Amino acid sequence: MTTLLISRCLLGVPCRYDGQSKPVELGMLELVASNCAMELDFVDICPESDGGLTAPRAPSEIEPGASGEDVLNGGALVRDKAGVDRTEAFVRGAQLACAKAREKSTRFALLKAKSPSCGVHAIYDGTFSGRLTCGRGVAAAALQAMGVQCFDETELGALAALLQTEALNTANADGKADSL
Ligand code: SF4
């Protein structure tokens, strides 16, 4: 069984700040799993909801010039658009995502792009002006720090290729073990 952590809003759950979801087509991953006889288990997380925030909620961003790892290290805050400090909920949500990854022995994650929690490559720059900057969300940074390989929904092809390689390696290892 291979488990894949996935942002809950990508599964169609309306847990985003605006009370909406961002469902993504997972057929490519399911096809790879089926072709490789791989049992693929989707484990959903929503670090912001799990950390205690409601949906809908005011959007939050990490302070300008900082990234998810800075928040985890206590060097930056997450604030919502009204200026309320939401750091505690974001860090708690990241810790719960890591606990789930550990519990399920998960090594891969498919996360929502640009989110202050789930963003893998880019996040909004903290000015609430719609500008992006390089950086990771708080949960993505925590998951990557524990060795979980994180992809966003623009990288489904790369994730599918990695899962295929994983399945082949497992099959080869099983074959070698059987022949000993
Ligand atoms: Fe989606 Fe992640 Fe935001 Fe939850 S925290 S709504 S899973 S992007």
Backbone and ligand atoms as CSV (ligand in chain L), in Angstrom:
chain,resi,resn,atom,element,x,y,z
A,1,MET,N,N,0.847,-1.201,0.000
A,1,MET,CA,C,0.000,0.000,0.000
A,1,MET,C,C,0.885,1.253,0.000
A,2,THR,N,N,0.625,2.144,-0.945
A,2,THR,CA,C,1.329,3.430,-0.981
A,2,THR,C,C,0.339,4.517,-0.579
A,3,THR,N,N,0.713,5.312,0.389
A,3,THR,CA,C,-0.201,6.383,0.802
A,3,THR,C,C,0.283,7.722,0.260
A,4,LEU,N,N,-0.685,8.540,-0.108
A,4,LEU,CA,C,-0.403,9.861,-0.661
A,4,LEU,C,C,-1.199,10.888,0.148
A,5,LEU,N,N,-0.485,11.758,0.823
A,5,LEU,CA,C,-1.152,12.855,1.527
A,5,LEU,C,C,-1.692,13.823,0.491
A,6,ILE,N,N,-2.903,14.330,0.670
A,6,ILE,CA,C,-3.464,15.241,-0.335
A,6,ILE,C,C,-4.221,16.381,0.346
A,7,SER,N,N,-4.054,17.580,-0.169
A,7,SER,CA,C,-4.808,18.726,0.354
A,7,SER,C,C,-6.299,18.474,0.173
A,8,ARG,N,N,-7.043,18.638,1.252
A,8,ARG,CA,C,-8.472,18.293,1.247
A,8,ARG,C,C,-9.253,19.086,0.197
A,9,CYS,N,N,-8.894,20.341,-0.026
A,9,CYS,CA,C,-9.641,21.153,-1.011
A,9,CYS,C,C,-9.472,20.597,-2.419
A,10,LEU,N,N,-8.377,19.870,-2.679
A,10,LEU,CA,C,-8.176,19.248,-4.000
A,10,LEU,C,C,-9.109,18.056,-4.197
A,11,LEU,N,N,-9.660,17.564,-3.099
A,11,LEU,CA,C,-10.622,16.449,-3.187
A,11,LEU,C,C,-12.054,16.959,-3.313
A,12,GLY,N,N,-12.226,18.282,-3.365
A,12,GLY,CA,C,-13.571,18.836,-3.538
A,12,GLY,C,C,-14.242,19.258,-2.248
A,13,VAL,N,N,-13.529,19.208,-1.146
A,13,VAL,CA,C,-14.109,19.632,0.137
A,13,VAL,C,C,-13.988,21.173,0.243
A,14,PRO,N,N,-15.093,21.872,0.563
A,14,PRO,CA,C,-15.068,23.346,0.592
A,14,PRO,C,C,-14.428,23.906,1.864
A,15,CYS,N,N,-13.134,23.664,2.016
A,15,CYS,CA,C,-12.446,24.055,3.253
A,15,CYS,C,C,-11.525,25.257,3.046
A,16,ARG,N,N,-11.539,25.847,1.835
A,16,ARG,CA,C,-10.672,27.005,1.591
A,16,ARG,C,C,-11.169,28.241,2.343
A,17,TYR,N,N,-10.315,29.251,2.399
A,17,TYR,CA,C,-10.690,30.483,3.116
A,17,TYR,C,C,-11.986,31.083,2.573
A,18,ASP,N,N,-12.244,30.908,1.264
A,18,ASP,CA,C,-13.446,31.492,0.659
A,18,ASP,C,C,-14.636,30.535,0.694
A,19,GLY,N,N,-14.488,29.437,1.424
A,19,GLY,CA,C,-15.578,28.472,1.537
A,19,GLY,C,C,-15.767,27.631,0.283
A,20,GLN,N,N,-14.781,27.662,-0.598
A,20,GLN,CA,C,-14.859,26.903,-1.839
A,20,GLN,C,C,-13.839,25.758,-1.804
A,21,SER,N,N,-13.895,24.937,-2.859
A,21,SER,CA,C,-12.883,23.882,-3.024
A,21,SER,C,C,-12.164,24.110,-4.348
A,22,LYS,N,N,-11.152,23.318,-4.619
A,22,LYS,CA,C,-10.429,23.385,-5.893
A,22,LYS,C,C,-10.180,21.957,-6.365
A,23,PRO,N,N,-11.257,21.246,-6.721
A,23,PRO,CA,C,-11.074,19.830,-7.053
A,23,PRO,C,C,-10.142,19.618,-8.239
A,24,VAL,N,N,-9.346,18.581,-8.140
A,24,VAL,CA,C,-8.377,18.263,-9.190
A,24,VAL,C,C,-8.685,16.865,-9.727
A,25,GLU,N,N,-8.426,16.668,-11.007
A,25,GLU,CA,C,-8.660,15.372,-11.648
A,25,GLU,C,C,-7.519,14.418,-11.274
A,26,LEU,N,N,-7.866,13.328,-10.594
A,26,LEU,CA,C,-6.828,12.401,-10.114
A,26,LEU,C,C,-6.709,11.153,-10.978
A,27,GLY,N,N,-7.378,11.177,-12.154
A,27,GLY,CA,C,-7.392,9.990,-13.019
A,27,GLY,C,C,-6.005,9.495,-13.394
A,28,MET,N,N,-5.072,10.439,-13.636
A,28,MET,CA,C,-3.727,10.033,-14.054
A,28,MET,C,C,-3.050,9.186,-12.973
A,29,LEU,N,N,-3.217,9.613,-11.709
A,29,LEU,CA,C,-2.594,8.863,-10.609
A,29,LEU,C,C,-3.261,7.501,-10.443
A,30,GLU,N,N,-4.593,7.500,-10.577
A,30,GLU,CA,C,-5.328,6.233,-10.416
A,30,GLU,C,C,-4.978,5.264,-11.539
A,31,LEU,N,N,-4.755,5.805,-12.749
A,31,LEU,CA,C,-4.378,4.946,-13.882
A,31,LEU,C,C,-3.004,4.319,-13.653
A,32,VAL,N,N,-2.057,5.150,-13.199
A,32,VAL,CA,C,-0.714,4.623,-12.917
A,32,VAL,C,C,-0.797,3.534,-11.857
A,33,ALA,N,N,-1.558,3.802,-10.810
A,33,ALA,CA,C,-1.686,2.815,-9.732
A,33,ALA,C,C,-2.297,1.522,-10.262
A,34,SER,N,N,-3.321,1.666,-11.076
A,34,SER,CA,C,-3.985,0.479,-11.621
A,34,SER,C,C,-3.041,-0.306,-12.539
A,35,ASN,N,N,-2.328,0.410,-13.432
A,35,ASN,CA,C,-1.401,-0.257,-14.357
A,35,ASN,C,C,-0.273,-0.972,-13.630
A,36,CYS,N,N,0.111,-0.431,-12.485
A,36,CYS,CA,C,1.247,-0.997,-11.733
A,36,CYS,C,C,0.776,-1.912,-10.607
A,37,ALA,N,N,-0.516,-2.196,-10.561
A,37,ALA,CA,C,-1.083,-3.014,-9.478
A,37,ALA,C,C,-0.680,-2.451,-8.120
A,38,MET,N,N,-0.709,-1.120,-8.042
A,38,MET,CA,C,-0.330,-0.447,-6.799
A,38,MET,C,C,-1.598,-0.036,-6.055
A,39,GLU,N,N,-1.644,-0.342,-4.771
A,39,GLU,CA,C,-2.773,0.094,-3.970
A,39,GLU,C,C,-2.453,1.500,-3.457
A,40,LEU,N,N,-3.204,2.487,-3.943
A,40,LEU,CA,C,-2.918,3.885,-3.617
A,40,LEU,C,C,-3.984,4.415,-2.668
A,41,ASP,N,N,-3.545,4.857,-1.500
A,41,ASP,CA,C,-4.476,5.322,-0.467
A,41,ASP,C,C,-4.313,6.834,-0.297
A,42,PHE,N,N,-5.370,7.595,-0.575
A,42,PHE,CA,C,-5.322,9.046,-0.407
A,42,PHE,C,C,-5.644,9.399,1.047
A,43,VAL,N,N,-4.752,10.125,1.670
A,43,VAL,CA,C,-4.945,10.549,3.062
A,43,VAL,C,C,-5.094,12.064,3.066
A,44,ASP,N,N,-6.285,12.566,3.385
A,44,ASP,CA,C,-6.525,14.001,3.244
A,44,ASP,C,C,-6.088,14.791,4.475
A,45,ILE,N,N,-5.587,15.987,4.187
A,45,ILE,CA,C,-5.238,16.942,5.252
A,45,ILE,C,C,-5.741,18.325,4.847
A,46,CYS,N,N,-6.120,19.123,5.818
A,46,CYS,CA,C,-6.318,20.559,5.601
A,46,CYS,C,C,-5.705,21.238,6.816
A,47,PRO,N,N,-4.442,21.621,6.708
A,47,PRO,CA,C,-3.754,22.153,7.889
A,47,PRO,C,C,-4.478,23.335,8.531
A,48,GLU,N,N,-5.133,24.177,7.722
A,48,GLU,CA,C,-5.790,25.344,8.317
A,48,GLU,C,C,-7.052,24.932,9.088
A,49,SER,N,N,-7.865,24.049,8.501
A,49,SER,CA,C,-9.042,23.557,9.235
A,49,SER,C,C,-8.610,22.724,10.430
A,50,ASP,N,N,-7.669,21.815,10.197
A,50,ASP,CA,C,-7.232,20.921,11.272
A,50,ASP,C,C,-6.586,21.712,12.411
A,51,GLY,N,N,-5.996,22.855,12.054
A,51,GLY,CA,C,-5.375,23.706,13.072
A,51,GLY,C,C,-6.384,24.537,13.846
A,52,GLY,N,N,-7.660,24.506,13.408
A,52,GLY,CA,C,-8.704,25.164,14.185
A,52,GLY,C,C,-9.400,26.332,13.507
A,53,LEU,N,N,-9.049,26.631,12.239
A,53,LEU,CA,C,-9.699,27.753,11.559
A,53,LEU,C,C,-10.969,27.289,10.856
A,54,THR,N,N,-11.921,28.203,10.749
A,54,THR,CA,C,-13.202,27.862,10.127
A,54,THR,C,C,-13.172,28.192,8.635
A,55,ALA,N,N,-14.141,27.669,7.901
A,55,ALA,CA,C,-14.306,28.024,6.491
A,55,ALA,C,C,-15.751,28.496,6.299
A,56,PRO,N,N,-16.001,29.673,5.711
A,56,PRO,CA,C,-14.963,30.598,5.229
A,56,PRO,C,C,-14.265,31.340,6.380
A,57,ARG,N,N,-13.141,31.948,6.029
A,57,ARG,CA,C,-12.335,32.695,6.996
A,57,ARG,C,C,-11.601,33.787,6.225
A,58,ALA,N,N,-11.069,34.752,6.938
A,58,ALA,CA,C,-10.271,35.776,6.263
A,58,ALA,C,C,-9.006,35.116,5.714
A,59,PRO,N,N,-8.565,35.489,4.504
A,59,PRO,CA,C,-7.330,34.896,3.980
A,59,PRO,C,C,-6.129,35.297,4.831
A,60,SER,N,N,-5.165,34.403,4.913
A,60,SER,CA,C,-3.950,34.675,5.679
A,60,SER,C,C,-2.736,34.610,4.759
A,61,GLU,N,N,-1.691,35.315,5.127
A,61,GLU,CA,C,-0.420,35.232,4.405
A,61,GLU,C,C,0.730,35.259,5.410
A,62,ILE,N,N,1.833,34.665,5.011
A,62,ILE,CA,C,3.059,34.710,5.818
A,62,ILE,C,C,3.675,36.093,5.649
A,63,GLU,N,N,4.275,36.603,6.720
A,63,GLU,CA,C,4.850,37.956,6.689
A,63,GLU,C,C,5.781,38.148,5.490
A,64,PRO,N,N,5.819,39.367,4.940
A,64,PRO,CA,C,6.692,39.630,3.784
A,64,PRO,C,C,8.131,39.209,4.042
A,65,GLY,N,N,8.730,38.581,3.036
A,65,GLY,CA,C,10.138,38.193,3.115
A,65,GLY,C,C,10.368,36.874,3.823
A,66,ALA,N,N,9.307,36.238,4.311
A,66,ALA,CA,C,9.470,34.992,5.079
A,66,ALA,C,C,8.775,33.839,4.363
A,67,SER,N,N,9.074,32.635,4.813
A,67,SER,CA,C,8.507,31.433,4.221
A,67,SER,C,C,8.075,30.495,5.359
A,68,GLY,N,N,7.495,29.352,4.981
A,68,GLY,CA,C,6.955,28.442,5.985
A,68,GLY,C,C,7.964,28.015,7.021
A,69,GLU,N,N,9.205,27.778,6.619
A,69,GLU,CA,C,10.219,27.321,7.577
A,69,GLU,C,C,10.526,28.407,8.610
A,70,ASP,N,N,10.422,29.665,8.202
A,70,ASP,CA,C,10.647,30.766,9.160
A,70,ASP,C,C,9.548,30.767,10.232
A,71,VAL,N,N,8.319,30.476,9.793
A,71,VAL,CA,C,7.213,30.407,10.758
A,71,VAL,C,C,7.461,29.271,11.747
A,72,LEU,N,N,7.879,28.125,11.228
A,72,LEU,CA,C,8.131,26.964,12.095
A,72,LEU,C,C,9.255,27.238,13.088
A,73,ASN,N,N,10.239,28.041,12.650
A,73,ASN,CA,C,11.385,28.359,13.521
A,73,ASN,C,C,11.091,29.498,14.488
A,74,GLY,N,N,9.871,30.032,14.426
A,74,GLY,CA,C,9.526,31.147,15.316
A,74,GLY,C,C,10.036,32.484,14.824
A,75,GLY,N,N,10.493,32.530,13.553
A,75,GLY,CA,C,11.076,33.767,13.035
A,75,GLY,C,C,10.121,34.614,12.214
A,76,ALA,N,N,8.889,34.162,12.059
A,76,ALA,CA,C,7.924,34.945,11.275
A,76,ALA,C,C,6.513,34.557,11.715
A,77,LEU,N,N,5.585,35.433,11.437
A,77,LEU,CA,C,4.188,35.210,11.811
A,77,LEU,C,C,3.329,35.012,10.565
A,78,VAL,N,N,2.163,34.413,10.773
A,78,VAL,CA,C,1.120,34.369,9.753
A,78,VAL,C,C,0.001,35.261,10.266
A,79,ARG,N,N,-0.434,36.185,9.418
A,79,ARG,CA,C,-1.524,37.077,9.813
A,79,ARG,C,C,-2.635,37.017,8.782
A,80,ASP,N,N,-3.875,37.197,9.262
A,80,ASP,CA,C,-4.958,37.281,8.290
A,80,ASP,C,C,-5.076,38.727,7.798
A,81,LYS,N,N,-5.994,38.918,6.855
A,81,LYS,CA,C,-6.075,40.216,6.182
A,81,LYS,C,C,-6.426,41.347,7.138
A,82,ALA,N,N,-7.070,40.993,8.265
A,82,ALA,CA,C,-7.407,42.011,9.273
A,82,ALA,C,C,-6.249,42.246,10.243
A,83,GLY,N,N,-5.149,41.510,10.045
A,83,GLY,CA,C,-3.985,41.701,10.908
A,83,GLY,C,C,-3.945,40.789,12.120
A,84,VAL,N,N,-4.921,39.875,12.219
A,84,VAL,CA,C,-4.958,38.973,13.380
A,84,VAL,C,C,-3.874,37.900,13.219
A,85,ASP,N,N,-3.132,37.666,14.278
A,85,ASP,CA,C,-2.057,36.668,14.279
A,85,ASP,C,C,-2.662,35.260,14.248
A,86,ARG,N,N,-2.433,34.509,13.172
A,86,ARG,CA,C,-2.960,33.149,13.018
A,86,ARG,C,C,-1.854,32.097,13.087
A,87,THR,N,N,-0.691,32.507,13.548
A,87,THR,CA,C,0.479,31.623,13.520
A,87,THR,C,C,0.227,30.299,14.252
A,88,GLU,N,N,-0.390,30.395,15.424
A,88,GLU,CA,C,-0.582,29.188,16.238
A,88,GLU,C,C,-1.391,28.130,15.481
A,89,ALA,N,N,-2.471,28.556,14.829
A,89,ALA,CA,C,-3.304,27.598,14.087
A,89,ALA,C,C,-2.525,26.995,12.913
A,90,PHE,N,N,-1.736,27.805,12.230
A,90,PHE,CA,C,-0.962,27.294,11.090
A,90,PHE,C,C,0.090,26.279,11.547
A,91,VAL,N,N,0.756,26.577,12.647
A,91,VAL,CA,C,1.793,25.650,13.140
A,91,VAL,C,C,1.138,24.367,13.652
A,92,ARG,N,N,0.016,24.505,14.362
A,92,ARG,CA,C,-0.679,23.307,14.848
A,92,ARG,C,C,-1.127,22.443,13.663
A,93,GLY,N,N,-1.661,23.065,12.628
A,93,GLY,CA,C,-2.098,22.320,11.453
A,93,GLY,C,C,-0.937,21.607,10.768
A,94,ALA,N,N,0.213,22.270,10.720
A,94,ALA,CA,C,1.399,21.642,10.117
A,94,ALA,C,C,1.840,20.440,10.949
A,95,GLN,N,N,1.798,20.602,12.271
A,95,GLN,CA,C,2.201,19.484,13.152
A,95,GLN,C,C,1.252,18.296,12.988
A,96,LEU,N,N,-0.042,18.583,12.847
A,96,LEU,CA,C,-1.014,17.490,12.665
A,96,LEU,C,C,-0.818,16.805,11.311
A,97,ALA,N,N,-0.476,17.582,10.273
A,97,ALA,CA,C,-0.194,16.976,8.958
A,97,ALA,C,C,1.008,16.036,9.059
A,98,CYS,N,N,2.042,16.476,9.775
A,98,CYS,CA,C,3.230,15.636,9.955
A,98,CYS,C,C,2.890,14.376,10.761
A,99,ALA,N,N,2.048,14.526,11.763
A,99,ALA,CA,C,1.663,13.363,12.575
A,99,ALA,C,C,0.926,12.336,11.712
A,100,LYS,N,N,0.080,12.830,10.802
A,100,LYS,CA,C,-0.653,11.922,9.924
A,100,LYS,C,C,0.317,11.227,8.956
A,101,ALA,N,N,1.262,11.995,8.436
A,101,ALA,CA,C,2.255,11.414,7.523
A,101,ALA,C,C,3.054,10.322,8.235
A,102,ARG,N,N,3.409,10.588,9.483
A,102,ARG,CA,C,4.190,9.612,10.263
A,102,ARG,C,C,3.349,8.365,10.534
A,103,GLU,N,N,2.120,8.598,10.933
A,103,GLU,CA,C,1.220,7.486,11.280
A,103,GLU,C,C,0.993,6.572,10.078
A,104,LYS,N,N,0.902,7.172,8.884
A,104,LYS,CA,C,0.613,6.401,7.668
A,104,LYS,C,C,1.873,6.040,6.893
A,105,SER,N,N,3.043,6.362,7.429
A,105,SER,CA,C,4.322,6.133,6.730
A,105,SER,C,C,4.286,6.702,5.316
A,106,THR,N,N,3.775,7.898,5.209
A,106,THR,CA,C,3.623,8.543,3.906
A,106,THR,C,C,4.911,9.217,3.464
A,107,ARG,N,N,5.298,9.000,2.212
A,107,ARG,CA,C,6.508,9.641,1.700
A,107,ARG,C,C,6.213,10.654,0.604
A,108,PHE,N,N,4.929,10.737,0.183
A,108,PHE,CA,C,4.578,11.626,-0.925
A,108,PHE,C,C,3.360,12.463,-0.551
A,109,ALA,N,N,3.315,13.679,-1.091
A,109,ALA,CA,C,2.147,14.545,-0.841
A,109,ALA,C,C,1.801,15.335,-2.095
A,110,LEU,N,N,0.505,15.490,-2.326
A,110,LEU,CA,C,-0.006,16.343,-3.401
A,110,LEU,C,C,-0.718,17.507,-2.722
A,111,LEU,N,N,-0.148,18.707,-2.856
A,111,LEU,CA,C,-0.625,19.851,-2.078
A,111,LEU,C,C,-1.084,20.988,-2.979
A,112,LYS,N,N,-1.949,21.829,-2.433
A,112,LYS,CA,C,-2.517,22.953,-3.196
A,112,LYS,C,C,-1.488,24.065,-3.369
A,113,ALA,N,N,-1.288,24.443,-4.622
A,113,ALA,CA,C,-0.299,25.482,-4.932
A,113,ALA,C,C,-0.672,26.828,-4.300
A,114,LYS,N,N,0.344,27.577,-3.958
A,114,LYS,CA,C,0.275,28.999,-3.545
A,114,LYS,C,C,-0.323,29.239,-2.152
A,115,SER,N,N,-0.758,28.205,-1.486
A,115,SER,CA,C,-1.387,28.385,-0.172
A,115,SER,C,C,-0.330,28.683,0.903
A,116,PRO,N,N,-0.664,29.524,1.904
A,116,PRO,CA,C,0.284,29.773,2.991
A,116,PRO,C,C,0.523,28.541,3.873
A,117,SER,N,N,-0.331,27.537,3.740
A,117,SER,CA,C,-0.088,26.256,4.415
A,117,SER,C,C,0.514,25.241,3.459
A,118,CYS,N,N,-0.135,25.068,2.307
A,118,CYS,CA,C,0.172,23.938,1.433
A,118,CYS,C,C,1.079,24.265,0.249
A,119,GLY,N,N,1.332,25.534,-0.033
A,119,GLY,CA,C,2.139,25.902,-1.203
A,119,GLY,C,C,3.511,25.236,-1.169
A,120,VAL,N,N,3.925,24.703,-2.310
A,120,VAL,CA,C,5.188,23.949,-2.371
A,120,VAL,C,C,6.325,24.802,-2.936
A,121,HIS,N,N,6.013,25.652,-3.924
A,121,HIS,CA,C,7.073,26.414,-4.598
A,121,HIS,C,C,6.903,27.926,-4.458
A,122,ALA,N,N,5.657,28.356,-4.335
A,122,ALA,CA,C,5.398,29.799,-4.289
A,122,ALA,C,C,4.256,30.081,-3.314
A,123,ILE,N,N,4.316,31.243,-2.704
A,123,ILE,CA,C,3.255,31.684,-1.779
A,123,ILE,C,C,2.991,33.169,-2.062
A,124,TYR,N,N,1.869,33.670,-1.590
A,124,TYR,CA,C,1.618,35.110,-1.702
A,124,TYR,C,C,2.575,35.844,-0.769
A,125,ASP,N,N,2.946,37.058,-1.182
A,125,ASP,CA,C,4.123,37.700,-0.577
A,125,ASP,C,C,3.881,38.417,0.752
A,126,GLY,N,N,2.679,38.266,1.303
A,126,GLY,CA,C,2.437,38.843,2.634
A,126,GLY,C,C,1.860,40.237,2.598
A,127,THR,N,N,1.633,40.774,1.394
A,127,THR,CA,C,1.104,42.142,1.292
A,127,THR,C,C,-0.377,42.142,0.897
A,128,PHE,N,N,-0.955,40.967,0.713
A,128,PHE,CA,C,-2.362,40.826,0.291
A,128,PHE,C,C,-2.646,41.609,-0.991
A,129,SER,N,N,-1.663,41.608,-1.877
A,129,SER,CA,C,-1.820,42.328,-3.144
A,129,SER,C,C,-1.900,41.373,-4.324
A,130,GLY,N,N,-1.905,40.061,-4.046
A,130,GLY,CA,C,-1.993,39.079,-5.120
A,130,GLY,C,C,-0.647,38.734,-5.732
A,131,ARG,N,N,0.439,39.324,-5.212
A,131,ARG,CA,C,1.771,39.029,-5.756
A,131,ARG,C,C,2.341,37.771,-5.124
A,132,LEU,N,N,2.963,36.946,-5.963
A,132,LEU,CA,C,3.582,35.702,-5.491
A,132,LEU,C,C,5.071,35.897,-5.265
A,133,THR,N,N,5.616,35.071,-4.390
A,133,THR,CA,C,7.057,35.054,-4.179
A,133,THR,C,C,7.478,33.604,-3.986
A,134,CYS,N,N,8.754,33.309,-4.228
A,134,CYS,CA,C,9.244,31.947,-3.987
A,134,CYS,C,C,9.137,31.633,-2.500
A,135,GLY,N,N,8.723,30.441,-2.179
A,135,GLY,CA,C,8.634,30.064,-0.776
A,135,GLY,C,C,7.646,28.928,-0.601
A,136,ARG,N,N,7.608,28.409,0.610
A,136,ARG,CA,C,6.737,27.272,0.912
A,136,ARG,C,C,5.750,27.642,2.001
A,137,GLY,N,N,4.604,26.992,1.971
A,137,GLY,CA,C,3.651,27.142,3.048
A,137,GLY,C,C,4.167,26.452,4.298
A,138,VAL,N,N,3.502,26.704,5.419
A,138,VAL,CA,C,3.980,26.196,6.712
A,138,VAL,C,C,3.932,24.668,6.754
A,139,ALA,N,N,2.818,24.081,6.333
A,139,ALA,CA,C,2.708,22.615,6.371
A,139,ALA,C,C,3.644,21.970,5.349
A,140,ALA,N,N,3.753,22.578,4.164
A,140,ALA,CA,C,4.655,22.018,3.143
A,140,ALA,C,C,6.093,22.011,3.663
A,141,ALA,N,N,6.500,23.095,4.323
A,141,ALA,CA,C,7.863,23.161,4.874
A,141,ALA,C,C,8.072,22.081,5.930
A,142,ALA,N,N,7.068,21.873,6.787
A,142,ALA,CA,C,7.200,20.862,7.848
A,142,ALA,C,C,7.254,19.456,7.265
A,143,LEU,N,N,6.422,19.203,6.262
A,143,LEU,CA,C,6.417,17.865,5.639
A,143,LEU,C,C,7.735,17.608,4.922
A,144,GLN,N,N,8.235,18.612,4.195
A,144,GLN,CA,C,9.500,18.425,3.490
A,144,GLN,C,C,10.644,18.219,4.474
A,145,ALA,N,N,10.586,18.887,5.612
A,145,ALA,CA,C,11.646,18.724,6.622
A,145,ALA,C,C,11.699,17.306,7.166
A,146,MET,N,N,10.551,16.604,7.142
A,146,MET,CA,C,10.574,15.209,7.623
A,146,MET,C,C,10.745,14.217,6.475
A,147,GLY,N,N,11.030,14.736,5.264
A,147,GLY,CA,C,11.388,13.852,4.153
A,147,GLY,C,C,10.248,13.490,3.219
A,148,VAL,N,N,9.072,14.094,3.418
A,148,VAL,CA,C,7.948,13.826,2.504
A,148,VAL,C,C,8.186,14.619,1.214
A,149,GLN,N,N,8.125,13.952,0.074
A,149,GLN,CA,C,8.292,14.639,-1.210
A,149,GLN,C,C,6.968,15.284,-1.583
A,150,CYS,N,N,6.988,16.594,-1.744
A,150,CYS,CA,C,5.748,17.345,-1.975
A,150,CYS,C,C,5.651,17.848,-3.410
A,151,PHE,N,N,4.480,17.688,-3.987
A,151,PHE,CA,C,4.171,18.171,-5.333
A,151,PHE,C,C,2.912,19.017,-5.227
A,152,ASP,N,N,2.734,19.955,-6.167
A,152,ASP,CA,C,1.441,20.637,-6.211
A,152,ASP,C,C,0.654,20.160,-7.425
A,153,GLU,N,N,-0.569,20.684,-7.564
A,153,GLU,CA,C,-1.478,20.142,-8.575
A,153,GLU,C,C,-1.031,20.449,-10.005
A,154,THR,N,N,-0.017,21.297,-10.176
A,154,THR,CA,C,0.523,21.534,-11.525
A,154,THR,C,C,1.564,20.474,-11.881
A,155,GLU,N,N,1.873,19.590,-10.961
A,155,GLU,CA,C,2.951,18.609,-11.165
A,155,GLU,C,C,2.446,17.165,-11.122
A,156,LEU,N,N,1.203,16.981,-11.549
A,156,LEU,CA,C,0.626,15.637,-11.478
A,156,LEU,C,C,1.425,14.632,-12.310
A,157,GLY,N,N,1.947,15.096,-13.473
A,157,GLY,CA,C,2.719,14.205,-14.333
A,157,GLY,C,C,3.983,13.712,-13.638
A,158,ALA,N,N,4.682,14.638,-12.986
A,158,ALA,CA,C,5.915,14.266,-12.277
A,158,ALA,C,C,5.605,13.323,-11.119
A,159,LEU,N,N,4.524,13.582,-10.423
A,159,LEU,CA,C,4.146,12.704,-9.304
A,159,LEU,C,C,3.773,11.314,-9.822
A,160,ALA,N,N,3.032,11.276,-10.926
A,160,ALA,CA,C,2.644,9.977,-11.503
A,160,ALA,C,C,3.892,9.187,-11.902
A,161,ALA,N,N,4.872,9.882,-12.499
A,161,ALA,CA,C,6.109,9.203,-12.913
A,161,ALA,C,C,6.854,8.660,-11.695
A,162,LEU,N,N,6.865,9.429,-10.629
A,162,LEU,CA,C,7.557,8.977,-9.410
A,162,LEU,C,C,6.857,7.759,-8.809
A,163,LEU,N,N,5.537,7.778,-8.799
A,163,LEU,CA,C,4.793,6.633,-8.249
A,163,LEU,C,C,5.032,5.382,-9.100
A,164,GLN,N,N,5.135,5.592,-10.418
A,164,GLN,CA,C,5.404,4.450,-11.305
A,164,GLN,C,C,6.782,3.848,-10.996
A,165,THR,N,N,7.772,4.719,-10.824
A,165,THR,CA,C,9.122,4.248,-10.485
A,165,THR,C,C,9.103,3.516,-9.147
A,166,GLU,N,N,8.377,4.070,-8.211
A,166,GLU,CA,C,8.245,3.464,-6.879
A,166,GLU,C,C,7.662,2.046,-6.997
A,167,ALA,N,N,6.613,1.919,-7.825
A,167,ALA,CA,C,5.969,0.612,-7.993
A,167,ALA,C,C,6.928,-0.385,-8.639
A,168,LEU,N,N,7.695,0.083,-9.650
A,168,LEU,CA,C,8.649,-0.805,-10.316
A,168,LEU,C,C,9.746,-1.239,-9.353
A,169,ASN,N,N,10.251,-0.299,-8.564
A,169,ASN,CA,C,11.304,-0.641,-7.602
A,169,ASN,C,C,10.805,-1.657,-6.579
A,170,THR,N,N,9.566,-1.461,-6.124
A,170,THR,CA,C,8.987,-2.391,-5.142
A,170,THR,C,C,8.835,-3.773,-5.768
A,171,ALA,N,N,8.360,-3.801,-7.030
A,171,ALA,CA,C,8.178,-5.088,-7.710
A,171,ALA,C,C,9.513,-5.782,-7.899
A,172,ASN,N,N,10.556,-5.002,-8.288
A,172,ASN,CA,C,11.886,-5.591,-8.479
A,172,ASN,C,C,12.439,-6.129,-7.169
A,173,ALA,N,N,12.254,-5.354,-6.089
A,173,ALA,CA,C,12.753,-5.791,-4.779
A,173,ALA,C,C,12.030,-7.062,-4.342
A,174,ASP,N,N,10.708,-7.104,-4.571
A,174,ASP,CA,C,9.935,-8.300,-4.201
A,174,ASP,C,C,10.415,-9.498,-5.013
A,175,GLY,N,N,10.703,-9.255,-6.314
A,175,GLY,CA,C,11.154,-10.348,-7.187
A,175,GLY,C,C,12.486,-10.910,-6.732
A,176,LYS,N,N,13.395,-9.982,-6.343
A,176,LYS,CA,C,14.712,-10.420,-5.856
A,176,LYS,C,C,14.559,-11.228,-4.579
A,177,ALA,N,N,13.695,-10.734,-3.679
A,177,ALA,CA,C,13.505,-11.434,-2.404
A,177,ALA,C,C,12.954,-12.834,-2.652
A,178,ASP,N,N,12.021,-12.932,-3.617
A,178,ASP,CA,C,11.402,-14.231,-3.912
A,178,ASP,C,C,12.430,-15.210,-4.471
A,179,SER,N,N,13.439,-14.687,-5.223
A,179,SER,CA,C,14.394,-15.574,-5.881
A,179,SER,C,C,15.538,-15.980,-4.970
A,180,LEU,N,N,15.575,-15.388,-3.751
A,180,LEU,CA,C,16.679,-15.761,-2.828
A,180,LEU,C,C,16.431,-17.126,-2.197
L,1,SF4,FE1,FE,-6.614,23.570,0.841
L,1,SF4,FE2,FE,-4.385,23.442,2.279
L,1,SF4,FE3,FE,-5.847,25.667,2.288
L,1,SF4,FE4,FE,-6.768,23.496,3.498
L,1,SF4,S1,S,-4.960,24.638,4.081
L,1,SF4,S2,S,-7.900,24.820,2.142
L,1,SF4,S3,S,-5.991,21.867,2.192
L,1,SF4,S4,S,-4.780,24.781,0.528
